Amino acid sequence: MSVLGLFNYWIFVFLMMVGFYILISRGNLVKKIIGLNIFQTSVFILYISMGKVTGGTAPILVEGDAVYSNPLPHVLILTAIVVGVATTALGLSLVVRIKEAYGTIEEDEIQAEDLRS
């Protein structure tokens, strides 16, 4: 296989590393949630890429031998997208509550405030 034939996997690795880097390098809670979303999107791309079969058709029975693509990974990703949106909304609502309680969304300042009290 050529390198271009693995384009989806290169995108997966790139997005995963970008999301992971944002997650561990930033102290801002909103940026951490964005990093998690990028990481999650890379996993979606991986599952969708693995679910595609070259030359595969929809799983509808026809006469003769046919190669079918499995629709299960795509269905699971649709469910994961819905869960991801709900998780992001919950995370952002928690960030709003943290901002109200501490006056900041920077992780270092929140930890310093906890040590003072």
MDAnalysis code that builds the backbone (N, CA, C; Angstrom):
import MDAnalysis as mda
import numpy as np

u = mda.Universe.empty(351, n_residues=117, atom_resindex=np.repeat(np.arange(117), 3), trajectory=True)
u.add_TopologyAttr("name", ["N", "CA", "C"] * 117)
u.add_TopologyAttr("resid", np.arange(1, 118))
u.add_TopologyAttr("resname", ["MET", "SER", "VAL", "LEU", "GLY", "LEU", "PHE", "ASN", "TYR", "TRP", "ILE", "PHE", "VAL", "PHE", "LEU", "MET", "MET", "VAL", "GLY", "PHE", "TYR", "ILE", "LEU", "ILE", "SER", "ARG", "GLY", "ASN", "LEU", "VAL", "LYS", "LYS", "ILE", "ILE", "GLY", "LEU", "ASN", "ILE", "PHE", "GLN", "THR", "SER", "VAL", "PHE", "ILE", "LEU", "TYR", "ILE", "SER", "MET", "GLY", "LYS", "VAL", "THR", "GLY", "GLY", "THR", "ALA", "PRO", "ILE", "LEU", "VAL", "GLU", "GLY", "ASP", "ALA", "VAL", "TYR", "SER", "ASN", "PRO", "LEU", "PRO", "HIS", "VAL", "LEU", "ILE", "LEU", "THR", "ALA", "ILE", "VAL", "VAL", "GLY", "VAL", "ALA", "THR", "THR", "ALA", "LEU", "GLY", "LEU", "SER", "LEU", "VAL", "VAL", "ARG", "ILE", "LYS", "GLU", "ALA", "TYR", "GLY", "THR", "ILE", "GLU", "GLU", "ASP", "GLU", "ILE", "GLN", "ALA", "GLU", "ASP", "LEU", "ARG", "SER"])
u.atoms.positions = np.array([
    [0.836, -1.188, 0.000],
    [0.000, 0.000, 0.000],
    [0.874, 1.242, 0.000],
    [0.448, 2.248, -0.719],
    [1.216, 3.485, -0.758],
    [0.853, 4.366, 0.435],
    [1.670, 5.375, 0.625],
    [1.431, 6.308, 1.729],
    [0.118, 7.053, 1.515],
    [-0.199, 7.392, 0.265],
    [-1.456, 8.093, -0.014],
    [-2.659, 7.192, 0.219],
    [-2.471, 5.890, 0.088],
    [-3.562, 4.962, 0.359],
    [-3.917, 4.905, 1.835],
    [-3.008, 5.377, 2.670],
    [-3.235, 5.397, 4.109],
    [-3.546, 6.805, 4.619],
    [-4.059, 7.661, 3.737],
    [-4.300, 9.065, 4.061],
    [-5.207, 9.225, 5.280],
    [-6.280, 8.448, 5.366],
    [-7.206, 8.556, 6.504],
    [-6.506, 8.250, 7.810],
    [-5.598, 7.291, 7.786],
    [-4.897, 6.920, 9.005],
    [-3.892, 7.992, 9.420],
    [-3.279, 8.658, 8.432],
    [-2.385, 9.765, 8.745],
    [-3.162, 10.923, 9.370],
    [-4.344, 11.190, 8.843],
    [-5.197, 12.234, 9.412],
    [-5.594, 11.860, 10.836],
    [-5.927, 10.580, 11.043],
    [-6.272, 10.099, 12.381],
    [-5.138, 10.353, 13.361],
    [-3.920, 9.972, 12.997],
    [-2.772, 10.139, 13.883],
    [-2.506, 11.620, 14.142],
    [-2.571, 12.440, 13.101],
    [-2.324, 13.872, 13.256],
    [-3.342, 14.511, 14.196],
    [-4.637, 14.246, 13.968],
    [-5.669, 14.833, 14.826],
    [-5.573, 14.320, 16.259],
    [-5.240, 13.055, 16.415],
    [-5.111, 12.510, 17.764],
    [-3.969, 13.197, 18.512],
    [-2.847, 13.386, 17.856],
    [-1.711, 14.025, 18.516],
    [-1.986, 15.500, 18.799],
    [-2.668, 16.191, 17.875],
    [-3.017, 17.592, 18.116],
    [-3.959, 17.705, 19.312],
    [-4.986, 16.871, 19.347],
    [-5.924, 16.892, 20.469],
    [-5.254, 16.563, 21.782],
    [-4.388, 15.563, 21.779],
    [-3.677, 15.176, 22.995],
    [-2.742, 16.285, 23.460],
    [-2.054, 16.921, 22.514],
    [-1.149, 18.019, 22.866],
    [-1.919, 19.173, 23.499],
    [-3.045, 19.547, 22.900],
    [-3.857, 20.628, 23.462],
    [-4.331, 20.260, 24.860],
    [-4.715, 19.024, 25.031],
    [-5.232, 18.566, 26.321],
    [-4.190, 18.663, 27.431],
    [-2.954, 18.274, 27.151],
    [-1.946, 18.259, 28.211],
    [-1.167, 19.569, 28.336],
    [-1.184, 20.419, 27.318],
    [-0.346, 21.610, 27.367],
    [-1.089, 22.867, 27.796],
    [-2.383, 22.856, 27.765],
    [-3.146, 24.066, 28.080],
    [-3.778, 23.965, 29.451],
    [-3.841, 25.113, 30.131],
    [-4.466, 25.163, 31.438],
    [-5.889, 25.688, 31.390],
    [-6.276, 26.254, 30.259],
    [-7.616, 26.790, 30.092],
    [-8.598, 25.636, 29.906],
    [-9.661, 25.616, 30.692],
    [-10.601, 24.491, 30.664],
    [-11.354, 24.382, 29.345],
    [-11.673, 25.514, 28.718],
    [-12.362, 25.466, 27.422],
    [-11.436, 24.869, 26.363],
    [-10.173, 25.233, 26.399],
    [-9.216, 24.674, 25.450],
    [-9.047, 23.178, 25.659],
    [-9.116, 22.723, 26.907],
    [-9.046, 21.288, 27.182],
    [-10.242, 20.555, 26.578],
    [-11.409, 21.151, 26.660],
    [-12.604, 20.535, 26.065],
    [-12.472, 20.496, 24.543],
    [-11.925, 21.546, 23.964],
    [-11.701, 21.550, 22.511],
    [-10.696, 20.463, 22.129],
    [-9.644, 20.304, 22.921],
    [-8.664, 19.236, 22.679],
    [-9.306, 17.862, 22.745],
    [-10.188, 17.651, 23.722],
    [-10.907, 16.379, 23.814],
    [-11.783, 16.148, 22.588],
    [-12.423, 17.202, 22.082],
    [-13.261, 17.064, 20.892],
    [-12.440, 16.714, 19.655],
    [-11.273, 17.311, 19.518],
    [-10.401, 16.975, 18.388],
    [-9.940, 15.524, 18.492],
    [-9.566, 15.112, 19.690],
    [-9.151, 13.729, 19.932],
    [-10.293, 12.775, 19.581],
    [-11.491, 13.115, 20.010],
    [-12.662, 12.284, 19.756],
    [-12.956, 12.204, 18.251],
    [-12.800, 13.294, 17.543],
    [-13.016, 13.296, 16.101],
    [-12.024, 12.375, 15.401],
    [-10.798, 12.326, 15.884],
    [-9.819, 11.428, 15.266],
    [-10.238, 9.972, 15.430],
    [-10.809, 9.629, 16.569],
    [-11.279, 8.261, 16.780],
    [-12.445, 7.948, 15.845],
    [-13.313, 8.919, 15.622],
    [-14.407, 8.733, 14.659],
    [-13.856, 8.412, 13.275],
    [-12.850, 9.171, 12.852],
    [-12.252, 8.948, 11.534],
    [-11.646, 7.551, 11.451],
    [-10.998, 7.101, 12.526],
    [-10.409, 5.766, 12.528],
    [-11.484, 4.695, 12.344],
    [-12.549, 4.762, 13.115],
    [-13.599, 3.745, 13.021],
    [-14.275, 3.754, 11.658],
    [-14.539, 4.934, 11.126],
    [-15.180, 5.012, 9.809],
    [-14.243, 4.469, 8.735],
    [-12.943, 4.759, 8.845],
    [-11.974, 4.254, 7.872],
    [-11.882, 2.737, 7.904],
    [-11.937, 2.164, 9.100],
    [-11.845, 0.711, 9.209],
    [-13.131, 0.032, 8.756],
    [-14.243, 0.751, 8.808],
    [-15.519, 0.151, 8.429],
    [-15.744, 0.077, 6.930],
    [-14.930, 0.768, 6.155],
    [-15.099, 0.768, 4.699],
    [-14.367, -0.409, 4.085],
    [-15.059, -1.144, 3.244],
    [-14.465, -2.275, 2.529],
    [-14.367, -1.883, 1.058],
    [-13.190, -1.977, 0.480],
    [-13.000, -1.621, -0.920],
    [-13.817, -2.561, -1.801],
    [-14.653, -1.987, -2.612],
    [-15.503, -2.778, -3.495],
    [-16.748, -3.301, -2.810],
    [-16.943, -2.930, -1.555],
    [-18.101, -3.408, -0.806],
    [-19.361, -2.646, -1.167],
    [-20.469, -3.323, -1.046],
    [-21.760, -2.704, -1.325],
    [-22.579, -2.676, -0.041],
    [-23.730, -2.066, -0.136],
    [-24.641, -2.049, 1.003],
    [-25.064, -3.482, 1.311],
    [-25.298, -3.793, 2.579],
    [-25.644, -5.178, 2.945],
    [-27.080, -5.534, 2.572],
    [-27.341, -5.565, 1.281],
    [-28.643, -5.970, 0.754],
    [-28.407, -7.244, -0.040],
    [-29.151, -8.267, 0.282],
    [-28.928, -9.556, -0.372],
    [-29.264, -9.483, -1.857],
    [-28.306, -9.915, -2.649],
    [-28.485, -10.005, -4.097],
    [-27.976, -11.377, -4.527],
    [-28.339, -11.768, -5.717],
    [-27.876, -13.066, -6.197],
    [-26.398, -13.011, -6.536],
    [-25.722, -14.113, -6.293],
    [-24.296, -14.191, -6.579],
    [-23.481, -13.807, -5.359],
    [-22.181, -13.881, -5.541],
    [-21.282, -13.516, -4.451],
    [-21.053, -12.011, -4.466],
    [-21.201, -11.397, -3.322],
    [-20.986, -9.954, -3.207],
    [-20.184, -9.684, -1.939],
    [-19.422, -8.623, -1.981],
    [-18.671, -8.179, -0.815],
    [-19.480, -7.063, -0.170],
    [-19.770, -7.213, 1.100],
    [-20.590, -6.237, 1.801],
    [-19.752, -5.403, 2.763],
    [-20.107, -4.134, 2.863],
    [-19.524, -3.267, 3.885],
    [-20.374, -3.388, 5.139],
    [-19.723, -3.467, 6.258],
    [-20.426, -3.594, 7.527],
    [-20.916, -2.220, 7.975],
    [-22.222, -2.033, 8.171],
    [-22.728, -0.723, 8.583],
    [-22.583, -0.461, 10.087],
    [-22.216, -1.462, 10.867],
    [-22.155, -1.305, 12.317],
    [-21.190, -0.208, 12.769],
    [-19.971, -0.086, 12.227],
    [-19.094, 1.004, 12.679],
    [-19.706, 2.385, 12.452],
    [-20.416, 2.555, 11.345],
    [-21.025, 3.851, 11.057],
    [-22.155, 4.154, 12.033],
    [-22.925, 3.137, 12.383],
    [-24.007, 3.316, 13.353],
    [-23.436, 3.651, 14.723],
    [-22.363, 2.971, 15.104],
    [-21.734, 3.248, 16.394],
    [-21.168, 4.667, 16.445],
    [-20.648, 5.140, 15.328],
    [-20.099, 6.490, 15.303],
    [-21.219, 7.522, 15.410],
    [-22.357, 7.269, 14.789],
    [-23.489, 8.187, 14.950],
    [-23.880, 8.297, 16.420],
    [-23.911, 7.180, 17.110],
    [-24.218, 7.190, 18.534],
    [-23.123, 7.923, 19.310],
    [-21.872, 7.688, 18.951],
    [-20.757, 8.339, 19.636],
    [-20.780, 9.852, 19.427],
    [-21.212, 10.304, 18.256],
    [-21.309, 11.744, 17.997],
    [-22.341, 12.372, 18.921],
    [-23.479, 11.718, 19.080],
    [-24.517, 12.237, 19.967],
    [-24.015, 12.286, 21.406],
    [-23.355, 11.226, 21.843],
    [-22.798, 11.202, 23.204],
    [-21.720, 12.278, 23.347],
    [-20.910, 12.470, 22.312],
    [-19.868, 13.495, 22.355],
    [-20.423, 14.895, 22.470],
    [-21.503, 15.177, 21.751],
    [-22.134, 16.498, 21.843],
    [-22.699, 16.716, 23.245],
    [-23.339, 15.688, 23.794],
    [-23.887, 15.807, 25.149],
    [-22.777, 15.990, 26.180],
    [-21.686, 15.264, 26.027],
    [-20.561, 15.388, 26.950],
    [-19.923, 16.771, 26.856],
    [-19.806, 17.288, 25.645],
    [-19.253, 18.632, 25.460],
    [-20.150, 19.679, 26.107],
    [-21.453, 19.534, 25.934],
    [-22.385, 20.474, 26.547],
    [-22.287, 20.427, 28.073],
    [-22.186, 19.238, 28.637],
    [-22.032, 19.095, 30.086],
    [-20.715, 19.709, 30.552],
    [-19.645, 19.429, 29.823],
    [-18.344, 20.002, 30.177],
    [-18.350, 21.518, 30.145],
    [-18.971, 22.095, 29.122],
    [-19.028, 23.554, 29.028],
    [-19.905, 24.148, 30.120],
    [-20.975, 23.446, 30.485],
    [-21.811, 23.947, 31.579],
    [-21.052, 23.895, 32.906],
    [-20.222, 22.868, 33.092],
    [-19.383, 22.813, 34.289],
    [-18.344, 23.933, 34.295],
    [-17.821, 24.277, 33.137],
    [-16.864, 25.380, 33.046],
    [-17.544, 26.694, 33.441],
    [-18.786, 26.871, 33.028],
    [-19.525, 28.080, 33.410],
    [-19.694, 28.144, 34.927],
    [-20.047, 27.019, 35.548],
    [-20.211, 26.984, 37.007],
    [-18.871, 27.220, 37.717],
    [-17.799, 26.670, 37.182],
    [-16.470, 26.899, 37.767],
    [-16.099, 28.369, 37.661],
    [-16.414, 28.984, 36.537],
    [-16.141, 30.415, 36.348],
    [-16.914, 31.243, 37.370],
    [-18.164, 30.862, 37.628],
    [-18.956, 31.584, 38.625],
    [-18.382, 31.404, 40.031],
    [-17.914, 30.203, 40.336],
    [-17.426, 29.914, 41.687],
    [-16.030, 30.478, 41.944],
    [-15.139, 30.385, 40.960],
    [-13.742, 30.771, 41.168],
    [-13.355, 32.076, 40.474],
    [-14.148, 32.517, 39.516],
    [-13.822, 33.737, 38.801],
    [-12.807, 33.548, 37.690],
    [-12.429, 32.315, 37.396],
    [-11.455, 32.025, 36.349],
    [-11.695, 30.621, 35.799],
    [-11.150, 30.384, 34.610],
    [-11.212, 29.034, 34.039],
    [-9.809, 28.478, 33.783],
    [-8.815, 29.125, 34.380],
    [-7.437, 28.651, 34.281],
    [-7.173, 27.646, 35.400],
    [-6.681, 26.486, 35.030],
    [-6.486, 25.391, 35.975],
    [-5.539, 25.756, 37.120],
    [-4.450, 26.453, 36.825],
    [-3.472, 26.821, 37.853],
    [-4.086, 27.763, 38.885],
    [-4.872, 28.722, 38.419],
    [-5.488, 29.682, 39.332],
    [-6.550, 29.010, 40.208],
    [-7.261, 28.043, 39.655],
    [-8.268, 27.319, 40.428],
    [-7.596, 26.493, 41.524],
    [-6.487, 25.819, 41.189],
    [-5.762, 25.030, 42.188],
    [-5.163, 25.928, 43.273],
    [-4.669, 27.091, 42.875],
    [-4.115, 28.029, 43.857],
    [-5.210, 28.537, 44.792],
    [-6.375, 28.794, 44.255],
    [-7.512, 29.242, 45.074],
    [-7.928, 28.157, 46.057],
    [-7.924, 26.899, 45.631],
    [-8.274, 25.794, 46.525],
    [-7.253, 25.651, 47.654],
    [-5.979, 25.869, 47.375],
    [-4.950, 25.756, 48.402],
    [-5.068, 26.864, 49.432],
    [-5.511, 28.054, 49.009],
    [-5.672, 29.179, 49.934],
    [-6.838, 28.978, 50.875],
    [-7.885, 28.268, 50.428],
    [-9.061, 28.118, 51.291],
    [-9.064, 26.857, 52.081],
])
